[in-house]
Amino acid sequence: MVWVFALLCGAHLNTAECTSDTAIDVIRFPDARNDLACMRDSMATVASLAIQARPDEYWKFVCVRAQQQEAANLAERASEEPERHE
């Protein structure tokens, strides 16, 4: 099983710099069966969200195996209250 996260990042960050620590917001999506399903389903899910990236922001999708430490860090950040979104 693959854990799926969407990171909302500022456009001033390159993709490698967009992490759970630098993201404006982190959202946990439903788990995916594999990496391909993770990416395909993430793009469809984010398109229907009420939270949309502003012109100076972008979405980055992260697909990680549940047993990886990165998954635990992302899950912790995703459970925090969002910093902004009117």
Contacts in CASP RR format, 6 or more apart in sequence:
PFRMAT RR
TARGET T0000
AUTHOR 0000-0000-0000
METHOD contacts of the structure
MODEL  1
MVWVFALLCGAHLNTAECTSDTAIDVIRFPDARNDLACMRDSMATVASLA
IQARPDEYWKFVCVRAQQQEAANLAERASEEPERHE
1 31 0 8 1.000
1 32 0 8 1.000
1 33 0 8 1.000
1 65 0 8 1.000
1 66 0 8 1.000
2 31 0 8 1.000
2 32 0 8 1.000
2 33 0 8 1.000
2 34 0 8 1.000
2 35 0 8 1.000
2 37 0 8 1.000
2 38 0 8 1.000
2 63 0 8 1.000
2 64 0 8 1.000
2 65 0 8 1.000
2 66 0 8 1.000
3 28 0 8 1.000
3 31 0 8 1.000
3 63 0 8 1.000
3 64 0 8 1.000
3 65 0 8 1.000
3 66 0 8 1.000
3 71 0 8 1.000
3 74 0 8 1.000
3 75 0 8 1.000
4 28 0 8 1.000
4 29 0 8 1.000
4 30 0 8 1.000
4 31 0 8 1.000
4 32 0 8 1.000
4 38 0 8 1.000
4 41 0 8 1.000
4 42 0 8 1.000
4 61 0 8 1.000
4 62 0 8 1.000
4 63 0 8 1.000
5 20 0 8 1.000
5 26 0 8 1.000
5 27 0 8 1.000
5 28 0 8 1.000
5 29 0 8 1.000
5 61 0 8 1.000
5 62 0 8 1.000
5 64 0 8 1.000
5 74 0 8 1.000
5 75 0 8 1.000
5 78 0 8 1.000
6 26 0 8 1.000
6 27 0 8 1.000
6 29 0 8 1.000
6 42 0 8 1.000
6 45 0 8 1.000
6 46 0 8 1.000
6 59 0 8 1.000
6 60 0 8 1.000
6 61 0 8 1.000
6 62 0 8 1.000
7 18 0 8 1.000
7 19 0 8 1.000
7 20 0 8 1.000
7 23 0 8 1.000
7 25 0 8 1.000
7 26 0 8 1.000
7 59 0 8 1.000
7 60 0 8 1.000
7 61 0 8 1.000
7 62 0 8 1.000
8 23 0 8 1.000
8 24 0 8 1.000
8 25 0 8 1.000
8 26 0 8 1.000
8 27 0 8 1.000
8 51 0 8 1.000
8 53 0 8 1.000
8 57 0 8 1.000
8 58 0 8 1.000
8 59 0 8 1.000
9 17 0 8 1.000
9 18 0 8 1.000
9 22 0 8 1.000
9 23 0 8 1.000
9 24 0 8 1.000
9 57 0 8 1.000
9 58 0 8 1.000
9 59 0 8 1.000
9 60 0 8 1.000
10 18 0 8 1.000
10 24 0 8 1.000
10 56 0 8 1.000
10 57 0 8 1.000
10 58 0 8 1.000
11 55 0 8 1.000
11 56 0 8 1.000
11 57 0 8 1.000
11 58 0 8 1.000
12 56 0 8 1.000
13 22 0 8 1.000
15 60 0 8 1.000
18 58 0 8 1.000
18 60 0 8 1.000
20 26 0 8 1.000
20 73 0 8 1.000
20 74 0 8 1.000
20 77 0 8 1.000
21 77 0 8 1.000
23 60 0 8 1.000
23 77 0 8 1.000
24 57 0 8 1.000
24 83 0 8 1.000
24 84 0 8 1.000
25 51 0 8 1.000
25 82 0 8 1.000
25 83 0 8 1.000
25 84 0 8 1.000
25 85 0 8 1.000
26 74 0 8 1.000
26 77 0 8 1.000
26 78 0 8 1.000
26 80 0 8 1.000
27 49 0 8 1.000
27 51 0 8 1.000
27 78 0 8 1.000
28 74 0 8 1.000
28 75 0 8 1.000
28 78 0 8 1.000
28 79 0 8 1.000
29 41 0 8 1.000
29 42 0 8 1.000
29 45 0 8 1.000
30 41 0 8 1.000
30 45 0 8 1.000
31 66 0 8 1.000
32 38 0 8 1.000
32 41 0 8 1.000
32 42 0 8 1.000
32 63 0 8 1.000
35 63 0 8 1.000
38 61 0 8 1.000
38 63 0 8 1.000
39 61 0 8 1.000
39 63 0 8 1.000
42 61 0 8 1.000
42 63 0 8 1.000
43 61 0 8 1.000
46 59 0 8 1.000
46 61 0 8 1.000
51 82 0 8 1.000
51 85 0 8 1.000
53 59 0 8 1.000
62 70 0 8 1.000
62 74 0 8 1.000
64 70 0 8 1.000
64 71 0 8 1.000
64 74 0 8 1.000
65 71 0 8 1.000
END
